[in-house]
Amino acid sequence: MFENIFDDLEAARDRDPAARSTLEIVLAYPGLHALWMHRLAHWLWQQGMPVLPRLVSHFNRLLTGIEIHPGAKIGKGVFIDHGMGVVIGETSEVGDYVTLYQGVTLGGTGKETGKRHPTVGANVVIAAGAKVLGPIVIGDNSKVGAGAVVIRDVSPNCTVVGVPGRVVMQEGEPVVDLHHEAIPDPVMDRIEDLGKLIKKMEDRMVSTQLELEMTEEKLRKTVNELQKVEDCLEEVDRTRGKLEKEGENPSL
């Protein structure tokens, strides 16, 4: 029960840039408190002790705002940042050096018994508000974007975004990458592509409108020229008529 305590402390120190001192982390980090109380509750759960593990879990929730079922298995070096609203279900398994942000849910999808919660691999980052549901596996070194809803297995070294979660492959070194704000958003990328297409169409329409105005001007000038020719022909016809009346034979 106690072998992971210092790993939890070191994880908070390494992964939170706001950490000022070890004393501050020990006294004022609810994510750390939640992990430590869960390790006690889980040990009691493993001993088969009735009621008490759930009471420890319930007190943990009241104190930290983080709900972890005593049956959940959590590895070493896990870091829960901020933590409010985090829920980890009974059959969840969280690997070593995982980072969870506020509002994360590792939950089930129904009333089935047995394994019904996710298995999260090592070095995984799950960003704020993400929901990972059902007995699925999140592979090592993967990232789940903020607000994503993941209901299918995710291979190692992948990134998942959106609702439902879509995988964006990102092969890389097995290190904890906290820059989840830089995760690609394929929906926004598509919207931006459509915006660019609309802009090109608008530019083309403006260009076509200018071409039409130039063509109209040319047609107007041509009509005026034709009108002048018609006027000249009418003048010729009038002149010929006068000459015929006077008995002359004009030569044109």
PAZAPA-4460 file (N, C-alpha, C; in steps of 0.05 Angstrom, whole numbers, plus 32768, in hexadecimal, padded with zeros to 4 digits):
% residues 252
    n_x    n_y    n_z   ca_x   ca_y   ca_z    c_x    c_y    c_z   seq   type   mol
   8011   7FE8   8000   8000   8000   8000   8011   8019   8000     1      M     A
   8028   8018   800D   8038   8030   8011   804E   8034   7FFC     2      F     A
   8053   801F   7FEC   806A   8021   7FDA   8067   8036   7FC4     3      E     A
   804E   803E   7FBE   8049   8052   7FA8   8046   806E   7FB2     4      N     A
   8046   8073   7FCC   8041   808D   7FD7   8055   80A2   7FCD     5      I     A
   806F   809A   7FCD   8083   80AD   7FC5   8083   80B1   7FA6     6      F     A
   807B   809D   7F97   8078   80A0   7F7A   8062   80B4   7F74     7      D     A
   804C   80B2   7F84   8036   80C6   7F80   803F   80E2   7F86     8      D     A
   804E   80E5   7F9B   8059   8100   7FA2   806C   810A   7F8C     9      L     A
   807D   80F9   7F82   8090   8101   7F6E   8082   8108   7F54    10      E     A
   806C   80FA   7F4D   805C   8100   7F35   8051   811C   7F36    11      A     A
   8046   8123   7F4D   803A   813E   7F50   8050   8154   7F4D    12      A     A
   8067   814E   7F59   807E   8162   7F58   8087   8165   7F3B    13      R     A
   8089   814F   7F2C   8094   8150   7F11   8081   815B   7EFD    14      D     A
   8066   8156   7F00   8053   815C   7EEB   8042   8175   7EF0    15      R     A
   8045   8182   7F07   8036   819A   7F0C   8049   81B2   7F0D    16      D     A
   8049   81C3   7EF9   805B   81DA   7EFA   8054   81EE   7F10    17      P     A
   803C   81EB   7F1C   8034   81FD   7F32   803E   81F4   7F4D    18      A     A
   804A   81DC   7F4E   8053   81D2   7F68   806B   81E2   7F72    19      A     A
   8069   81EC   7F8B   807E   81FD   7F97   8090   81ED   7FA9    20      R     A
   8085   81DA   7FB8   8095   81CC   7FCC   8088   81B1   7FD2    21      S     A
   8097   819F   7FDD   808C   8185   7FE5   8077   8188   7FFB    22      T     A
   807C   819A   800E   8068   819F   8023   804D   81A8   8017    23      L     A
   804E   81BB   8004   8036   81C4   7FF7   8027   81AD   7FEA    24      E     A
   8036   819C   7FDC   8029   8186   7FCE   801C   8173   7FE2    25      I     A
   802A   816D   7FF8   801F   815A   800C   8006   8165   8019    26      V     A
   8006   817F   801E   7FEF   818B   802D   7FD8   8195   801C    27      L     A
   7FDD   819C   8003   7FC9   81AB   7FF3   7FC3   81A0   7FD8    28      A     A
   7FC9   8186   7FD3   7FC3   817A   7FB9   7FAE   8165   7FBC    29      Y     A
   7F95   816B   7FB5   7F7F   8158   7FB9   7F83   813E   7FA8    30      P     A
   7F8F   8141   7F91   7F94   8129   7F81   7FA6   8115   7F8F    31      G     A
   7FBA   8120   7F9C   7FCC   810F   7FAC   7FBE   8102   7FC4    32      L     A
   7FAE   8112   7FD2   7F9F   8108   7FE8   7F8C   80F2   7FDF    33      H     A
   7F7F   80F6   7FC8   7F6C   80E2   7FBE   7F7B   80C8   7FB8    34      A     A
   7F92   80C9   7FAD   7FA1   80B1   7FA7   7FA9   80A2   7FC0    35      L     A
   7FB3   80B1   7FD3   7FBC   80A4   7FEC   7FA5   8097   7FFB    36      W     A
   7F8E   80A5   7FFC   7F77   8099   800A   7F6C   8081   7FFA    37      M     A
   7F6E   8083   7FDF   7F65   806C   7FCF   7F77   8054   7FD4    38      H     A
   7F91   8058   7FD7   7FA3   8042   7FDB   7F9C   8033   7FF6    39      R     A
   7F94   8043   800A   7F8A   8037   8023   7F70   8028   801E    40      L     A
   7F5D   8034   8010   7F44   8027   800B   7F47   800E   7FFA    41      A     A
   7F59   800F   7FE7   7F5E   7FF8   7FD6   7F6B   7FE1   7FE6    42      H     A
   7F7D   7FE7   7FF8   7F89   7FD3   8009   7F74   7FC5   801A    43      W     A
   7F62   7FD5   8026   7F4C   7FCA   8036   7F3A   7FB9   8025    44      L     A
   7F35   7FC2   800C   7F24   7FB3   7FF9   7F31   7F98   7FF3    45      W     A
   7F4B   7F98   7FEF   7F59   7F7E   7FE9   7F58   7F6B   8001    46      Q     A
   7F56   7F76   8019   7F55   7F64   8031   7F39   7F59   8035    47      Q     A
   7F26   7F62   8024   7F0B   7F58   8026   7EFB   7F65   803D    48      G     A
   7F04   7F7B   8047   7EF7   7F89   805D   7EDD   7F95   8053    49      M     A
   7EC6   7F91   8060   7EAD   7F9C   8058   7EAA   7FBA   8060    50      P     A
   7E9B   7FC8   8050   7E92   7FE4   8056   7EA9   7FF8   8058    51      V     A
   7EBD   7FF2   8068   7ED2   8007   806E   7EDF   8012   8055    52      L     A
   7EE6   8001   8041   7EF2   800D   8029   7EE0   8021   801B    53      P     A
   7EC6   801C   801B   7EB4   802F   800E   7EB1   8048   801F    54      R     A
   7EB3   8046   8039   7EB2   805D   804A   7ECA   806F   8046    55      L     A
   7EE2   8062   8043   7EFA   8072   803D   7EF8   807F   8022    56      V     A
   7EED   8071   800E   7EE9   807C   7FF3   7ED5   8094   7FF5    57      S     A
   7EC0   8091   8005   7EAC   80A6   8007   7EB8   80BF   8015    58      H     A
   7EC8   80BB   8029   7ED5   80D1   8036   7EE9   80DE   8023    59      F     A
   7EF7   80CE   8013   7F09   80D8   7FFF   7EFA   80EB   7FEC    60      N     A
   7EE2   80E3   7FE3   7ED2   80F4   7FD1   7ECA   810E   7FDF    61      R     A
   7EC1   810C   7FF8   7EB9   8124   8006   7ED0   8138   8009    62      L     A
   7EE8   812D   800E   7EFF   813E   8013   7F0B   814A   7FFA    63      L     A
   7F0C   813A   7FE4   7F1C   8142   7FCD   7F0A   8148   7FB4    64      T     A
   7EF1   813F   7FB4   7EE1   8141   7F9B   7EE8   812C   7F86    65      G     A
   7EF8   8118   7F8E   7F01   8103   7F7C   7EF5   80E9   7F85    66      I     A
   7EE7   80DB   7F73   7EDB   80C2   7F7B   7EE9   80AA   7F6E    67      E     A
   7EF6   809A   7F7F   7F04   8082   7F75   7EF9   806A   7F84    68      I     A
   7EEE   8057   7F75   7EE4   803F   7F82   7EFB   802F   7F8F    69      H     A
   7EF8   8024   7FA6   7F0E   8015   7FB3   7F19   7FFE   7FA3    70      P     A
   7F08   7FF3   7F90   7F12   7FDD   7F80   7F23   7FE5   7F69    71      G     A
   7F25   7FFE   7F62   7F35   8007   7F4B   7F52   8003   7F51    72      A     A
   7F61   7FFA   7F3C   7F7E   7FF5   7F3E   7F8D   800D   7F32    73      K     A
   7F9D   801A   7F41   7FAC   8032   7F38   7FCA   802D   7F3C    74      I     A
   7FD9   8031   7F27   7FF6   802D   7F27   8005   8043   7F36    75      G     A
   801F   8042   7F33   8030   8055   7F41   8034   806E   7F2F    76      K     A
   803B   8084   7F3D   8042   809D   7F2E   802A   80A9   7F20    77      G     A
   8012   80A3   7F29   7FFA   80AF   7F1D   7FF7   80CB   7F28    78      V     A
   7FEE   80DE   7F17   7FEA   80FA   7F1F   7FCE   8102   7F17    79      F     A
   7FBE   810B   7F2B   7FA3   8116   7F26   7FA5   8134   7F2A    80      I     A
   7FA4   8144   7F15   7FA8   8161   7F17   7F8D   816E   7F1B    81      D     A
   7F8B   8180   7F2E   7F72   818D   7F36   7F5F   8178   7F42    82      H     A
   7F55   8166   7F31   7F47   814F   7F3B   7F2A   8150   7F3F    83      G     A
   7F1E   8168   7F43   7F02   816A   7F49   7EF1   815C   7F33    84      M     A
   7EDF   814A   7F3C   7ECD   813D   7F29   7ED9   8124   7F1C    85      G     A
   7EF1   811B   7F23   7EFC   8103   7F18   7EED   80EB   7F24    86      V     A
   7EE6   80D8   7F12   7ED8   80C0   7F1B   7EE6   80A8   7F0F    87      V     A
   7EEE   8094   7F20   7EFC   807C   7F17   7EEC   8064   7F21    88      I     A
   7EE1   8054   7F0F   7ED0   803E   7F16   7EDE   8026   7F22    89      G     A
   7ECE   8013   7F2B   7ED7   7FFC   7F3B   7EEC   7FEB   7F2C    90      E     A
   7EE7   7FE4   7F13   7EF9   7FD2   7F05   7F0D   7FE1   7EF3    91      T     A
   7F10   7FFB   7EF7   7F24   800A   7EE8   7F40   8002   7EF0    92      S     A
   7F52   8003   7EDC   7F6E   7FFE   7EE1   7F7E   8015   7ED5    93      E     A
   7F8D   8023   7EE6   7F9C   803B   7EDD   7FBA   8034   7EDF    94      V     A
   7FC8   8036   7EC9   7FE4   802E   7EC8   7FF7   8042   7ED5    95      G     A
   8010   803C   7ED4   8025   804D   7EE1   8028   8068   7ED2    96      D     A
   802C   807D   7EE1   8033   8098   7ED7   801D   80A4   7EC5    97      Y     A
   8004   809D   7ECB   7FED   80A8   7EBD   7FE7   80C4   7EC9    98      V     A
   7FDD   80D6   7EB8   7FD5   80F1   7EC1   7FB8   80F5   7EBB    99      T     A
   7FA8   80FC   7ECF   7F8B   8101   7ECC   7F86   811E   7ED4   100      L     A
   7F75   812B   7EC4   7F6D   8147   7ECB   7F50   8147   7ED5   101      Y     A
   7F48   815F   7EDE   7F2D   8161   7EEA   7F17   8158   7ED8   102      Q     A
   7F03   814C   7EE4   7EEB   8144   7ED5   7EEE   812A   7EC5   103      G     A
   7F04   811C   7EC7   7F07   8103   7EB9   7EF6   80ED   7EC5   104      V     A
   7EE9   80DD   7EB3   7EDA   80C6   7EBC   7EE5   80AD   7EB0   105      T     A
   7EEB   8099   7EC0   7EF1   807E   7EB7   7EDA   806D   7EC0   106      L     A
   7EC6   806B   7EAE   7EAC   805F   7EB7   7EA3   8048   7EA6   107      G     A
   7E8C   803D   7EAE   7E80   8027   7E9F   7E6A   8032   7E8C   108      G     A
   7E5E   801F   7E7E   7E4A   8027   7E6A   7E2F   801A   7E6F   109      T     A
   7E2C   800B   7E84   7E13   7FFD   7E8A   7E13   7FF0   7EA5   110      G     A
   7E01   7FDC   7EA8   7DFF   7FCE   7EC1   7E0C   7FB2   7EC1   111      K     A
   7E1D   7FAD   7EAD   7E2A   7F93   7EAB   7E3D   7F8F   7EC3   112      E     A
   7E42   7F77   7ECA   7E55   7F71   7EDF   7E70   7F69   7ED4   113      T     A
   7E83   7F64   7EE6   7E9E   7F5D   7EDC   7EAD   7F75   7ED4   114      G     A
   7EC1   7F71   7EC3   7ED2   7F87   7EB9   7EC1   7F9A   7EA8   115      K     A
   7EBC   7FB2   7EB1   7EAA   7FC5   7EA4   7EB5   7FE2   7EA2   116      R     A
   7ECE   7FE5   7EAB   7EDB   7FFF   7EAB   7EF5   7FFE   7E9B   117      H     A
   7F00   8015   7E94   7F17   8016   7E82   7F31   800C   7E90   118      P     A
   7F43   8004   7E7E   7F5F   7FFE   7E86   7F70   8013   7E79   119      T     A
   7F7F   8023   7E88   7F8F   8039   7E7E   7FAC   8032   7E80   120      V     A
   7FBB   8032   7E6A   7FD7   802A   7E6A   7FE9   803F   7E77   121      G     A
   8002   8039   7E76   8016   804B   7E82   801B   8064   7E72   122      A     A
   8022   807A   7E80   8029   8093   7E74   8012   80A0   7E64   123      N     A
   7FFA   809A   7E6B   7FE3   80A5   7E5D   7FDB   80C0   7E69   124      V     A
   7FD3   80D3   7E59   7FC8   80EC   7E62   7FAB   80EE   7E5A   125      V     A
   7F99   80F2   7E6D   7F7D   80F6   7E68   7F75   8112   7E71   126      I     A
   7F6E   8123   7E5D   7F6A   813F   7E63   7F4E   8145   7E6F   127      A     A
   7F4A   815E   7E76   7F33   8166   7E86   7F18   815E   7E79   128      A     A
   7F07   8153   7E88   7EEC   814D   7E7F   7EE9   8135   7E6D   129      G     A
   7EFE   8127   7E68   7EFC   810F   7E56   7EEE   80F8   7E64   130      A     A
   7EDF   80E9   7E54   7ED1   80D2   7E5E   7EDB   80B9   7E4F   131      K     A
   7EE5   80A6   7E5E   7EEE   808C   7E53   7EDB   8077   7E5F   132      V     A
   7ECB   806A   7E4D   7EB5   805A   7E56   7EB7   803D   7E4C   133      L     A
   7EB1   802B   7E5E   7EAF   800F   7E57   7ECA   8000   7E5B   134      G     A
   7EC9   7FE6   7E57   7EE1   7FD5   7E5C   7EF5   7FD7   7E44   135      P     A
   7EFE   7FEF   7E3E   7F10   7FF3   7E28   7F2C   7FF7   7E32   136      I     A
   7F3F   7FF7   7E20   7F5B   7FFB   7E27   7F66   8014   7E19   137      V     A
   7F73   8025   7E29   7F81   803C   7E1F   7F9F   8035   7E1F   138      I     A
   7FAB   8033   7E08   7FC7   802A   7E06   7FDB   803D   7E12   139      G     A
   7FF2   8032   7E18   8008   8042   7E24   800E   805B   7E14   140      D     A
   8016   8070   7E22   801F   8089   7E16   800B   8098   7E05   141      N     A
   7FF1   8091   7E09   7FDC   809E   7DF9   7FD2   80B7   7E08   142      S     A
   7FC3   80C8   7DF9   7FB8   80E0   7E05   7F9A   80E1   7DFD   143      K     A
   7F8A   80EA   7E10   7F6D   80ED   7E0B   7F67   810B   7E0F   144      V     A
   7F5D   8118   7DFA   7F58   8134   7DFB   7F42   813D   7E0D   145      G     A
   7F42   8156   7E15   7F2D   8161   7E27   7F12   815D   7E1B   146      A     A
   7EFF   8153   7E2B   7EE3   8150   7E22   7EDE   8139   7E10   147      G     A
   7EF2   8129   7E0A   7EEE   8111   7DF8   7EDD   80FC   7E07   148      A     A
   7ECF   80EC   7DF7   7EC0   80D5   7E01   7ECA   80BD   7DF3   149      V     A
   7ED9   80AC   7E01   7EE6   8095   7DF5   7ED7   807C   7DFC   150      V     A
   7ECE   806C   7DE8   7EBF   8054   7DED   7ECB   803C   7DDE   151      I     A
   7EE2   8040   7DD1   7EF0   802A   7DC3   7F0D   8029   7DCB   152      R     A
   7F19   8012   7DC8   7F36   800F   7DCE   7F47   8023   7DBF   153      D     A
   7F5C   802B   7DCC   7F6F   803E   7DC0   7F8B   8031   7DC1   154      V     A
   7F98   8030   7DAA   7FB2   8023   7DA8   7FC7   8035   7DB6   155      S     A
   7FDE   802A   7DBD   7FF4   803A   7DC9   7FFD   8051   7DB7   156      P     A
   8007   8066   7DC4   8012   807D   7DB6   7FFE   808B   7DA4   157      N     A
   7FE5   808D   7DAD   7FD0   809A   7D9D   7FC5   80B1   7DAC   158      C     A
   7FB6   80C2   7D9D   7FA8   80D8   7DA8   7F8B   80D5   7DA1   159      T     A
   7F79   80DA   7DB4   7F5C   80D8   7DB0   7F4F   80F2   7DB5   160      V     A
   7F3E   80FB   7DA3   7F30   8114   7DA7   7F13   8111   7D9D   161      V     A
   7F01   8123   7DA7   7EE6   8124   7D9C   7ED2   8112   7DAA   162      G     A
   7EB9   8115   7DA0   7EA2   8105   7DAA   7E93   80F9   7D92   163      V     A
   7E93   80DF   7D8F   7EA3   80CC   7D9E   7EC1   80CF   7D97   164      P     A
   7ED2   80C3   7DA8   7EEF   80C6   7DA4   7EF9   80BC   7D89   165      G     A
   7F0A   80CC   7D7C   7F17   80C3   7D64   7F35   80C4   7D68   166      R     A
   7F43   80B0   7D5D   7F5F   80AD   7D62   7F6F   80BD   7D4D   167      V     A
   7F83   80CB   7D58   7F97   80D9   7D47   7FB2   80CD   7D4E   168      V     A
   7FBE   80BF   7D3C   7FD7   80B1   7D41   7FEE   80C5   7D47   169      M     A
   7FFC   80C1   7D5C   8013   80D1   7D63   8029   80C0   7D70   170      Q     A
   8039   80B3   7D5F   804E   80A3   7D69   8064   80B5   7D76   171      E     A
   806E   80AB   7D8C   8082   80BB   7D9A   8090   80AC   7DB0   172      G     A
   80A1   80BA   7DBE   80B0   80AD   7DD4   809D   80A9   7DEC   173      E     A
   80A1   8094   7DFC   8090   808E   7E13   8096   80A1   7E2B   174      P     A
   808E   80BA   7E28   8091   80CD   7E3D   8076   80DA   7E43   175      V     A
   8073   80E5   7E5A   805A   80F2   7E61   805A   810E   7E55   176      V     A
   8047   8113   7E43   8045   812D   7E35   802C   813B   7E3F   177      D     A
   8030   8151   7E4E   8019   815F   7E5A   800D   8174   7E48   178      L     A
   8017   8177   7E2F   800C   818B   7E1E   7FF3   8182   7E0F   179      H     A
   7FDF   817B   7E1F   7FC6   8171   7E12   7FB6   8187   7E05   180      H     A
   7FBE   81A1   7E09   7FB0   81B6   7DFB   7FB7   81B7   7DDE   181      E     A
   7FCD   81A9   7DD6   7FD6   81A9   7DBA   7FCB   8191   7DAA   182      A     A
   7FB9   8182   7DB6   7FAE   816B   7DA8   7F9E   8174   7D8F   183      I     A
   7FA3   8166   7D78   7F94   816E   7D60   7F76   816B   7D63   184      P     A
   7F67   817C   7D55   7F4A   817B   7D56   7F41   8178   7D39   185      D     A
   7F3B   815F   7D30   7F33   815A   7D14   7F19   8168   7D0C   186      P     A
   7F07   816C   7D20   7EEE   817A   7D19   7EF4   8197   7D13   187      V     A
   7F04   81A4   7D24   7F0B   81C0   7D1F   7F1B   81C3   7D05   188      M     A
   7F2D   81AF   7D00   7F3C   81B0   7CE7   7F2A   81AF   7CCF   189      D     A
   7F15   819E   7CD0   7F02   819C   7CBA   7EF2   81B6   7CB7   190      R     A
   7EEA   81C2   7CCD   7EDC   81DC   7CCC   7EED   81F1   7CBF   191      I     A
   7F07   81F2   7CC7   7F19   8205   7CBC   7F1D   8201   7C9E   192      E     A
   7F1E   81E7   7C95   7F20   81E1   7C79   7F08   81EB   7C6A   193      D     A
   7EF0   81E7   7C75   7ED7   81F0   7C69   7ED7   820F   7C67   194      L     A
   7EE1   821C   7C7D   7EE3   8239   7C7C   7EF5   8243   7C66   195      G     A
   7F0C   8235   7C62   7F1E   823D   7C4C   7F10   8239   7C31   196      K     A
   7F01   8223   7C2E   7EF3   821D   7C15   7EDE   8233   7C0F   197      L     A
   7ED0   823B   7C24   7EBB   824F   7C21   7EC8   826A   7C19   198      I     A
   7EDF   8270   7C25   7EED   8289   7C1E   7EF6   8289   7C01   199      K     A
   7F00   8271   7BF7   7F08   8270   7BDB   7EF0   8273   7BC9   200      K     A
   7ED9   8267   7BD1   7EC1   826A   7BC0   7EB7   8287   7BC0   201      M     A
   7EB9   8295   7BD7   7EB1   82B1   7BD8   7EC3   82C2   7BC6   202      E     A
   7EDE   82BD   7BC8   7EF1   82CB   7BB7   7EEB   82C6   7B99   203      D     A
   7EE4   82AD   7B93   7EDE   82A7   7B77   7EC4   82B5   7B6E   204      R     A
   7EB1   82B6   7B80   7E98   82C4   7B79   7E9D   82E2   7B74   205      M     A
   7EAE   82EE   7B85   7EB4   830B   7B81   7EC2   830E   7B66   206      V     A
   7ED5   82FC   7B60   7EE3   82FE   7B47   7ED0   82FB   7B2F   207      S     A
   7EBE   82E8   7B32   7EAA   82E3   7B1D   7E98   82FC   7B19   208      T     A
   7E90   8308   7B30   7E80   8320   7B2F   7E8E   8336   7B20   209      Q     A
   7EA8   833A   7B26   7EB7   834F   7B18   7EB9   8349   7AFA   210      L     A
   7EBD   832F   7AF3   7EBE   8328   7AD7   7EA3   832D   7AC9   211      E     A
   7E8D   8327   7AD7   7E73   832D   7ACC   7E6E   834A   7AC8   212      L     A
   7E77   835B   7ADB   7E73   8378   7AD8   7E84   8382   7AC1   213      E     A
   7E9C   8378   7ABD   7EAD   8380   7AA6   7EA0   8377   7A8C   214      M     A
   7E95   835F   7A8C   7E87   8356   7A73   7E6F   8366   7A6D   215      T     A
   7E5F   836E   7A82   7E48   837F   7A7E   7E50   839A   7A72   216      E     A
   7E66   83A5   7A7C   7E70   83BF   7A72   7E78   83BC   7A54   217      E     A
   7E86   83A6   7A4D   7E8D   83A2   7A31   7E74   839F   7A20   218      K     A
   7E60   8390   7A2A   7E47   838D   7A1B   7E39   83A8   7A17   219      L     A
   7E3A   83B8   7A2C   7E2D   83D2   7A2B   7E3A   83E3   7A15   220      R     A
   7E55   83E3   7A15   7E64   83F2   7A00   7E5E   83E8   79E4   221      K     A
   7E5C   83CD   79E2   7E57   83C1   79C8   7E3B   83C9   79BF   222      T     A
   7E27   83C9   79D1   7E0C   83D1   79CA   7E0B   83EE   79C1   223      V     A
   7E1B   83FF   79CF   7E1C   841B   79C7   7E28   841E   79AB   224      N     A
   7E3D   840F   79A5   7E4A   8410   798B   7E36   8407   7975   225      E     A
   7E28   83F0   797C   7E14   83E7   7969   7DFE   83FB   7964   226      L     A
   7DF6   8409   797A   7DE2   841E   7977   7DEB   8434   7965   227      Q     A
   7E05   843C   7968   7E10   8450   7956   7E10   8447   7939   228      K     A
   7E17   842E   7934   7E17   8423   7919   7DFB   8424   790E   229      V     A
   7DE7   841B   791F   7DCB   841C   7916   7DC2   8438   790F   230      E     A
   7DCB   844C   7920   7DC4   8468   791A   7DD0   8470   7900   231      D     A
   7DE9   8469   78FB   7DF7   8470   78E1   7DE8   8464   78CA   232      C     A
   7DE0   844A   78CD   7DD1   843D   78B7   7DB7   844B   78B2   233      L     A
   7DA9   8452   78C7   7D90   8460   78C4   7D94   847B   78B6   234      E     A
   7DAA   8489   78BD   7DB0   84A2   78B0   7DB6   849E   7892   235      E     A
   7DC4   8488   788C   7DCA   8482   7870   7DB0   847D   7861   236      V     A
   7D9E   846D   786E   7D85   8467   7861   7D75   8480   785C   237      D     A
   7D74   8492   786F   7D66   84AC   786B   7D72   84BC   7854   238      R     A
   7D8C   84BD   7854   7D9A   84CC   783F   7D94   84C0   7823   239      T     A
   7D95   84A5   7821   7D8F   8498   7808   7D73   849E   77FF   240      R     A
   7D60   849E   7812   7D44   84A3   780B   7D41   84BF   7800   241      G     A
   7D4E   84D3   780C   7D4D   84EE   7802   7D58   84F0   77E6   242      K     A
   7D6F   84E3   77E2   7D7B   84E4   77C8   7D6A   84D7   77B2   243      L     A
   7D5D   84C0   77B9   7D4C   84B3   77A6   7D35   84C4   779E   244      E     A
   7D2A   84D3   77B2   7D14   84E4   77AC   7D1D   84FB   7799   245      K     A
   7D35   8503   779C   7D40   8519   778B   7D4A   850E   7770   246      E     A
   7D47   84F4   776B   7D4F   84E8   7752   7D6C   84E2   774F   247      G     A
   7D7B   84E3   7765   7D97   84DD   7763   7D9D   84C0   776A   248      E     A
   7DB4   84B6   7760   7DBB   849A   7765   7DD4   849A   7776   249      N     A
   7DD1   8498   7791   7DE9   8499   77A2   7DFB   8481   779F   250      P     A
   7E14   8485   77A1   7E27   846F   77A0   7E33   846C   77BC   251      S     A
   7E2F   8455   77C9   7E39   8451   77E4   7E51   843E   77E3   252      L     A
***
